[in-house]
């Protein structure tokens, strides 16, 4: 009974920080997710502006977003199966790289009502690609937490997921905080007819920088050290320690 109580005793915060700091796969994960999150934060902060001011589809924006989430939800089981074959980190990195290639296609569309059907097709493609980013992070973070438990002897799974939540919220906020000053720097006026440098500022925040950050994040994540084989080894060692 005394052993059980000792096992449940809260771990000092200093020990928790030390355990997390030695988990190198965690910080590689943080780097990839952080770089991507900043670009995604920029993209999401100006998506309505792009739809309204550039594509002139502001009134159809709710329909487009509902369609995005429907396709994304349907696509998640597909990515779950693909991750079983090719690995979580490889599928996730591939989805980021594909996003950077697909998103610029929007520039080929003629603004106006005639852009509605093409944008719905493009949104379906990007929603399918983006679905990987909603299931891979938590799955991969579970593998990282198992590695941390094996190395430190302490189960800090809750702390890992707290880091993920903080990272997601923080990078999205940073992205939005970068996007609007860039628009202002290029002289972009919301709701007005913009051209030249102002229009380039919008493209920079909506397409160019998010594409660059997606490629950079994919490169960081591609050779992630914990694959399915190594995670299997980690799990077996944890089970052996638990049986002792």
Residue frames relative to the residue before (quaternion, step in Angstrom):
aa qw qx qy qz dx dy dz
X 1.0000 0.0000 0.0000 0.0000 0.00 0.00 0.00
X 0.6488 0.5139 -0.3117 0.4667 3.57 1.00 -0.87
X 0.6253 0.5360 -0.3341 0.4584 3.57 1.08 -0.75
X 0.6358 0.5339 -0.3223 0.4547 3.58 1.00 -0.86
X 0.6681 0.4968 -0.3077 0.4605 3.56 0.93 -0.89
X 0.6395 0.5245 -0.3278 0.4566 3.57 1.01 -0.77
X 0.6469 0.5327 -0.3173 0.4439 3.56 1.04 -0.82
X 0.7099 0.4534 -0.2487 0.4782 3.55 1.14 -0.69
X 0.4497 0.6976 -0.4549 0.3228 3.59 1.27 -0.07
X 0.5119 -0.6630 0.4389 0.3252 3.63 -0.79 0.93
X 0.4239 -0.7050 0.5164 0.2380 3.54 -1.04 0.86
X 0.5294 -0.6310 0.4557 0.3376 3.62 -0.93 0.85
X 0.5784 -0.6182 0.4077 0.3422 3.58 -1.03 0.81
X 0.6144 0.5562 -0.3510 0.4359 3.60 1.06 -0.73
X 0.6561 0.5007 -0.3054 0.4750 3.58 1.01 -0.83
X 0.6301 0.5402 -0.3289 0.4505 3.57 1.02 -0.80
X 0.6556 0.5033 -0.3060 0.4726 3.58 0.92 -0.92
X 0.6577 0.5082 -0.3158 0.4576 3.58 0.96 -0.83
X 0.6448 0.5220 -0.3214 0.4566 3.58 0.98 -0.81
X 0.6784 0.4773 -0.2927 0.4757 3.57 0.98 -0.82
X 0.6541 0.5518 -0.3249 0.4026 3.59 0.95 -0.84
X 0.6935 0.4657 -0.2830 0.4713 3.61 1.11 -0.56
X 0.5669 0.5864 -0.3906 0.4268 3.59 1.24 -0.02
X 0.2330 -0.8254 0.5008 0.1167 3.59 0.07 1.30
X 0.6281 0.5197 -0.3653 0.4494 3.66 0.92 -0.65
X 0.5963 0.5651 -0.3646 0.4383 3.59 1.09 -0.65
X 0.7192 0.4490 -0.2677 0.4577 3.58 0.81 -0.94
X 0.5862 0.5243 -0.3787 0.4879 3.58 1.17 -0.38
X 0.6195 0.5315 -0.3168 0.4831 3.54 1.08 -0.79
X 0.6536 0.5156 -0.3048 0.4628 3.58 0.94 -0.92
X 0.6448 0.5255 -0.3227 0.4516 3.59 0.97 -0.85
X 0.6849 0.4801 -0.2876 0.4666 3.59 0.86 -0.96
X 0.6906 0.4761 -0.2775 0.4684 3.56 0.83 -1.00
X 0.6498 0.5318 -0.3150 0.4424 3.58 1.04 -0.76
X 0.6584 0.4996 -0.3064 0.4723 3.57 0.92 -0.91
X 0.6727 0.4828 -0.2937 0.4776 3.58 0.90 -0.92
X 0.6610 0.5458 -0.3130 0.4090 3.58 0.92 -0.92
X 0.6282 0.5284 -0.3406 0.4584 3.58 1.03 -0.72
X 0.6706 0.4834 -0.2970 0.4780 3.58 0.92 -0.89
X 0.6538 0.5067 -0.3107 0.4681 3.58 1.01 -0.80
X 0.6202 0.5412 -0.3382 0.4561 3.56 1.07 -0.69
X 0.6309 0.5164 -0.3216 0.4816 3.57 1.07 -0.75
X 0.6534 0.5308 -0.3019 0.4473 3.55 0.92 -0.97
X 0.7157 0.4619 -0.2641 0.4524 3.57 0.77 -1.04
X 0.6461 0.5442 -0.3280 0.4228 3.59 1.06 -0.68
X 0.7774 0.3155 -0.1767 0.5146 3.61 1.13 -0.53
X 0.3885 0.7568 -0.4716 0.2322 3.61 1.22 0.01
X 0.6665 0.4831 -0.3168 0.4712 3.59 0.95 -0.80
X 0.6148 0.5442 -0.3415 0.4574 3.57 1.04 -0.76
X 0.6586 0.5057 -0.3052 0.4662 3.57 0.94 -0.87
X 0.6739 0.4970 -0.2973 0.4588 3.58 0.90 -0.93
X 0.7190 0.4517 -0.2556 0.4622 3.57 0.92 -0.90
X 0.7782 0.3879 -0.1986 0.4522 3.56 0.67 -1.12
X 0.7618 0.3708 -0.2088 0.4885 3.59 0.90 -0.88
X 0.7755 0.3346 -0.1913 0.5001 3.61 0.68 -1.05
X 0.3056 -0.7826 0.4863 0.2402 3.59 1.29 -0.33
X 0.5088 0.6206 -0.4219 0.4219 3.55 1.03 0.91
X 0.1674 0.8376 -0.5055 0.1221 3.56 1.10 0.65
X 0.6768 0.4965 -0.3026 0.4515 3.61 0.94 -0.80
X 0.6949 0.4511 -0.2697 0.4908 3.60 1.18 -0.50
X 0.3875 0.7648 -0.4536 0.2433 3.58 1.28 -0.08
X 0.6533 0.5011 -0.3471 0.4491 3.69 0.82 -0.77
X 0.6387 0.5226 -0.3297 0.4585 3.60 0.99 -0.80
X 0.6457 0.5287 -0.3118 0.4543 3.56 0.96 -0.91
X 0.6972 0.4720 -0.2847 0.4583 3.60 0.87 -0.90
X 0.6133 0.5252 -0.3525 0.4731 3.61 1.03 -0.69
X 0.6394 0.5247 -0.3081 0.4700 3.56 0.99 -0.89
X 0.6235 0.5493 -0.3299 0.4479 3.58 1.01 -0.82
X 0.7222 0.4475 -0.2595 0.4591 3.58 0.79 -1.00
X 0.6004 0.5470 -0.3599 0.4591 3.59 1.12 -0.58
X 0.6841 0.4716 -0.2814 0.4801 3.58 0.84 -0.99
X 0.6351 0.5403 -0.3279 0.4441 3.56 0.97 -0.82
X 0.6647 0.5100 -0.3032 0.4541 3.59 0.92 -0.92
X 0.6658 0.4983 -0.2958 0.4700 3.56 0.98 -0.85
X 0.6770 0.5289 -0.2832 0.4264 3.58 1.09 -0.73
X 0.5347 0.6757 -0.4027 0.3087 3.60 1.10 -0.53
X 0.6616 0.4897 -0.3379 0.4564 3.67 0.85 -0.76
X 0.5960 0.5614 -0.3619 0.4457 3.58 1.11 -0.63
X 0.6830 0.4750 -0.2826 0.4775 3.56 0.91 -0.94
X 0.6009 0.5591 -0.3629 0.4411 3.60 1.05 -0.68
X 0.6692 0.4788 -0.2973 0.4843 3.58 1.00 -0.79
X 0.6417 0.5272 -0.3232 0.4536 3.58 0.97 -0.84
X 0.6435 0.5239 -0.3215 0.4560 3.58 1.03 -0.77
X 0.6057 0.5530 -0.3505 0.4522 3.56 1.15 -0.56
X 0.7019 0.4509 -0.2558 0.4885 3.58 1.12 -0.66
X 0.8310 0.2671 -0.0869 0.4802 3.57 0.78 -1.08
X 0.5857 -0.5833 0.3762 0.4186 3.60 1.22 -0.17
X 0.5786 -0.6230 0.4080 0.3325 3.55 -1.05 0.80
X 0.7276 0.4543 -0.2666 0.4394 3.57 0.71 -1.08
X 0.6411 0.5207 -0.3392 0.4503 3.61 1.02 -0.70
X 0.6597 0.4962 -0.3115 0.4707 3.60 0.93 -0.84
X 0.6513 0.5187 -0.3128 0.4570 3.54 0.97 -0.85
X 0.6678 0.4897 -0.2946 0.4770 3.58 0.91 -0.92
X 0.6359 0.5305 -0.3265 0.4556 3.59 0.99 -0.83
X 0.6479 0.5196 -0.3255 0.4519 3.59 0.96 -0.82
X 0.6370 0.5189 -0.3289 0.4657 3.60 1.02 -0.73
X 0.6646 0.5015 -0.3058 0.4618 3.55 0.93 -0.90
X 0.6549 0.5109 -0.3107 0.4622 3.59 0.97 -0.82
X 0.6055 0.5619 -0.3508 0.4411 3.57 1.04 -0.74
X 0.6700 0.5136 -0.3026 0.4425 3.57 0.94 -0.89
X 0.6750 0.4751 -0.2895 0.4847 3.59 1.19 -0.49
X 0.7063 0.4885 -0.2592 0.4420 3.57 1.02 -0.83
X 0.6455 0.5855 -0.3351 0.3580 3.58 0.86 -0.94
X 0.6575 0.5246 -0.3397 0.4208 3.68 0.90 -0.72
X 0.4720 0.6789 -0.4412 0.3488 3.62 1.25 -0.24
X 0.5532 0.6308 -0.3919 0.3775 3.58 1.15 -0.55
X 0.6093 0.5749 -0.3528 0.4169 3.59 1.12 -0.54
X 0.6135 0.5528 -0.3475 0.4441 3.59 1.22 -0.31
X 0.5990 0.5947 -0.3491 0.4069 3.58 1.26 -0.27
X 0.4157 -0.6836 0.5468 0.2468 3.54 -1.10 0.77
X 0.4386 -0.7128 0.4716 0.2777 3.64 -0.61 1.06
X 0.5783 0.5677 -0.4448 0.3814 3.55 -1.14 0.70
X 0.7727 -0.3648 0.2523 0.4541 3.55 -1.33 -0.05
X 0.6292 0.5629 -0.3327 0.4203 3.58 1.09 -0.70
X 0.6062 0.5665 -0.3521 0.4332 3.60 1.26 -0.25
X 0.4805 0.7103 -0.4288 0.2841 3.60 1.22 -0.29
X 0.6988 0.4622 -0.2853 0.4655 3.60 0.77 -0.97
X 0.6682 0.4802 -0.3271 0.4648 3.65 0.82 -0.80
X 0.6629 0.5005 -0.3268 0.4507 3.60 0.96 -0.78
X 0.6100 0.5400 -0.3522 0.4607 3.60 1.10 -0.60
X 0.6373 0.5075 -0.3227 0.4818 3.58 1.06 -0.73
X 0.6696 0.4971 -0.2966 0.4653 3.56 0.92 -0.94
X 0.6399 0.5243 -0.3206 0.4614 3.57 1.00 -0.81
X 0.6199 0.5364 -0.3434 0.4584 3.61 1.02 -0.73
X 0.6595 0.5027 -0.3033 0.4694 3.58 0.97 -0.87
X 0.6977 0.4637 -0.2796 0.4690 3.59 0.85 -0.96
X 0.6125 0.5407 -0.3516 0.4571 3.60 1.10 -0.63
X 0.6294 0.5183 -0.3291 0.4763 3.57 1.02 -0.79
X 0.6678 0.4967 -0.2979 0.4676 3.58 0.90 -0.94
X 0.7012 0.4995 -0.2646 0.4346 3.56 0.89 -0.99
X 0.5277 0.6569 -0.4087 0.3508 3.60 1.17 -0.46
X 0.5845 0.5893 -0.3726 0.4152 3.59 1.10 -0.61
X 0.6676 0.5232 -0.2993 0.4372 3.58 1.06 -0.72
X 0.6654 0.4890 -0.3092 0.4716 3.59 1.26 -0.05
X 0.7440 0.3382 -0.2361 0.5257 3.59 1.21 -0.19
X 0.6218 0.5744 -0.3454 0.4051 3.62 1.07 -0.66
X 0.6428 0.5561 -0.3682 0.3768 3.67 0.79 -0.84
X 0.7106 0.4509 -0.2752 0.4648 3.58 0.78 -0.98
X 0.6350 0.5277 -0.3330 0.4554 3.58 1.02 -0.78
X 0.6908 0.4693 -0.2747 0.4766 3.57 0.91 -0.92
X 0.6290 0.5377 -0.3359 0.4499 3.57 1.05 -0.70
X 0.5948 0.5566 -0.3575 0.4568 3.58 1.14 -0.59
X 0.6365 0.5149 -0.3170 0.4789 3.58 1.05 -0.79
X 0.6496 0.5179 -0.3076 0.4639 3.57 1.01 -0.87
X 0.6422 0.5221 -0.3202 0.4610 3.58 1.01 -0.80
X 0.6297 0.5233 -0.3319 0.4685 3.60 1.03 -0.75
X 0.6335 0.5184 -0.3235 0.4746 3.58 1.00 -0.81
X 0.6585 0.5145 -0.3053 0.4566 3.58 0.95 -0.86
X 0.6339 0.5262 -0.3229 0.4658 3.57 1.05 -0.78
X 0.6579 0.5099 -0.3074 0.4612 3.58 0.97 -0.85
X 0.7152 0.4671 -0.2608 0.4498 3.58 0.90 -0.91
X 0.7828 0.3568 -0.1772 0.4781 3.57 0.91 -0.91
X 0.4010 -0.7091 0.4851 0.3179 3.56 1.14 -0.59
X 0.6763 0.4360 -0.2801 0.5235 3.58 1.33 0.04
X 0.3546 -0.7258 0.5505 0.2107 3.55 -1.01 0.82
X 0.0226 0.8203 -0.5663 0.0773 3.56 -0.32 1.32
X 0.1621 0.8405 -0.5061 0.1052 3.57 1.17 0.55
X 0.6520 0.5257 -0.3180 0.4442 3.58 0.92 -0.87
X 0.6515 0.5171 -0.3100 0.4606 3.56 1.04 -0.77
X 0.6157 0.5444 -0.3467 0.4520 3.57 1.06 -0.71
X 0.6986 0.4544 -0.2753 0.4793 3.57 0.89 -0.88
X 0.5831 0.5439 -0.3718 0.4753 3.58 1.19 -0.44
X 0.6165 0.5338 -0.3315 0.4743 3.58 1.07 -0.77
X 0.6460 0.5308 -0.3127 0.4508 3.57 0.99 -0.89
X 0.6648 0.5010 -0.3033 0.4638 3.58 0.91 -0.90
X 0.6611 0.5004 -0.2992 0.4722 3.58 0.94 -0.92
X 0.6460 0.5295 -0.3096 0.4545 3.56 0.99 -0.88
X 0.6664 0.5131 -0.3020 0.4488 3.56 0.89 -0.95
X 0.6968 0.4619 -0.2782 0.4730 3.57 0.82 -0.96
X 0.6791 0.5202 -0.2948 0.4258 3.56 0.92 -0.93
X 0.6970 0.4693 -0.2864 0.4603 3.58 0.86 -0.93
X 0.6144 0.5341 -0.3519 0.4619 3.58 1.04 -0.68
X 0.6614 0.5016 -0.2998 0.4702 3.56 0.99 -0.83
X 0.6319 0.5207 -0.3289 0.4705 3.57 1.03 -0.78
X 0.6356 0.5422 -0.3224 0.4452 3.57 0.98 -0.86
X 0.6698 0.4789 -0.2951 0.4847 3.57 0.93 -0.89
X 0.6587 0.5212 -0.3050 0.4489 3.56 1.05 -0.75
X 0.6547 0.4801 -0.3042 0.4983 3.57 1.24 -0.40
X 0.6483 0.5804 -0.3218 0.3731 3.56 0.94 -0.96
X 0.7291 0.4578 -0.2701 0.4311 3.60 0.71 -1.00
X 0.6252 0.4990 -0.3615 0.4791 3.64 1.01 -0.56
X 0.6117 0.5321 -0.3581 0.4630 3.61 1.08 -0.61
X 0.6320 0.5202 -0.3307 0.4697 3.58 0.97 -0.84
X 0.6685 0.4945 -0.2981 0.4687 3.57 0.95 -0.87
X 0.6247 0.5571 -0.3314 0.4354 3.57 1.03 -0.80
X 0.7335 0.3939 -0.2191 0.5088 3.57 1.03 -0.80
X 0.5368 -0.6755 0.3762 0.3376 3.57 1.28 0.20
X 0.3107 0.7667 -0.5103 0.2348 3.58 1.11 0.59
X 0.1679 -0.7771 0.6017 0.0765 3.57 -0.97 0.92
X 0.4213 -0.7279 0.4859 0.2378 3.55 -0.65 1.15
X 0.8397 0.1896 -0.1595 0.4833 3.54 -0.96 0.95
X 0.6295 0.5245 -0.3365 0.4642 3.59 1.25 -0.02
X 0.5607 -0.5629 0.4752 0.3781 3.55 -1.34 0.15
X 0.0476 -0.8259 0.5611 -0.0275 3.56 -0.30 1.28
X 0.0151 0.7848 -0.6192 0.0222 3.55 -1.15 0.61
X 0.7628 0.3888 -0.2516 0.4513 3.56 -1.29 -0.01
X 0.8494 -0.0676 0.0748 0.5181 3.56 -0.92 -0.97
X 0.6275 0.5486 -0.3407 0.4350 3.59 1.00 -0.79
X 0.6685 0.4822 -0.2948 0.4835 3.59 0.94 -0.86
X 0.6188 0.5319 -0.3404 0.4671 3.58 1.06 -0.71
X 0.6103 0.5573 -0.3436 0.4460 3.60 1.05 -0.71
X 0.6456 0.5047 -0.3119 0.4808 3.56 1.06 -0.79
X 0.6607 0.5008 -0.3057 0.4682 3.59 0.92 -0.88
X 0.6140 0.5668 -0.3373 0.4335 3.55 1.09 -0.73
X 0.7379 0.4149 -0.2250 0.4825 3.56 0.92 -0.94
X 0.7150 0.4598 -0.2573 0.4596 3.59 1.06 -0.70
X 0.8208 0.2268 -0.0853 0.5172 3.61 0.94 -0.82
X 0.7521 0.4634 -0.2660 0.3857 3.56 0.50 -1.20
X 0.7265 0.4201 -0.2618 0.4766 3.61 0.65 -1.07
X 0.6488 0.4996 -0.3452 0.4585 3.67 0.87 -0.74
X 0.6346 0.5198 -0.3352 0.4634 3.60 1.06 -0.70
X 0.6549 0.5109 -0.3080 0.4639 3.58 0.97 -0.86
X 0.6759 0.4818 -0.3016 0.4691 3.60 0.90 -0.86
X 0.6169 0.5429 -0.3461 0.4526 3.61 1.08 -0.65
X 0.6577 0.4927 -0.3047 0.4814 3.58 0.96 -0.85
X 0.6507 0.5177 -0.3148 0.4578 3.59 0.94 -0.89
X 0.6639 0.4980 -0.3012 0.4697 3.59 0.95 -0.88
X 0.6309 0.5350 -0.3274 0.4567 3.60 1.02 -0.79
X 0.6523 0.5116 -0.3104 0.4653 3.58 1.00 -0.81
X 0.6379 0.5220 -0.3228 0.4652 3.60 1.03 -0.77
X 0.7511 0.4380 -0.2083 0.4480 3.56 0.92 -0.97
X 0.5254 0.7026 -0.4049 0.2577 3.60 1.09 -0.68
X 0.7858 0.2485 -0.1347 0.5502 3.62 0.85 -0.92
X 0.0782 0.8266 -0.5489 0.0965 3.56 0.93 0.92
X 0.5062 -0.7228 0.3819 0.2748 3.61 -0.76 1.02
X 0.7186 0.3889 -0.2627 0.5132 3.64 1.10 -0.43
X 0.0066 0.7802 -0.6244 0.0365 3.57 -0.40 1.24
X 0.7610 -0.3737 0.2497 0.4678 3.59 -1.27 -0.08
X 0.6542 0.5191 -0.3208 0.4468 3.61 0.94 -0.84
X 0.6985 0.4652 -0.2758 0.4687 3.57 0.86 -0.95
X 0.6293 0.5141 -0.3481 0.4674 3.57 1.05 -0.65
X 0.6043 0.5497 -0.3563 0.4535 3.58 1.08 -0.64
X 0.6358 0.5193 -0.3172 0.4748 3.58 1.04 -0.79
X 0.6390 0.5309 -0.3161 0.4582 3.56 0.98 -0.90
X 0.6726 0.5017 -0.3005 0.4534 3.57 0.88 -0.94
X 0.6533 0.5119 -0.3233 0.4546 3.60 0.96 -0.80
X 0.6558 0.5037 -0.3149 0.4658 3.57 0.99 -0.78
X 0.6315 0.5196 -0.3308 0.4709 3.58 1.04 -0.74
X 0.6502 0.5093 -0.3139 0.4683 3.58 1.00 -0.80
X 0.6320 0.5254 -0.3292 0.4649 3.58 1.05 -0.75
X 0.6583 0.4992 -0.3083 0.4714 3.58 0.96 -0.87
X 0.6519 0.5171 -0.3193 0.4536 3.57 0.98 -0.83
X 0.6642 0.5152 -0.3069 0.4463 3.61 1.01 -0.78
X 0.6304 0.5366 -0.3307 0.4531 3.57 1.22 -0.47
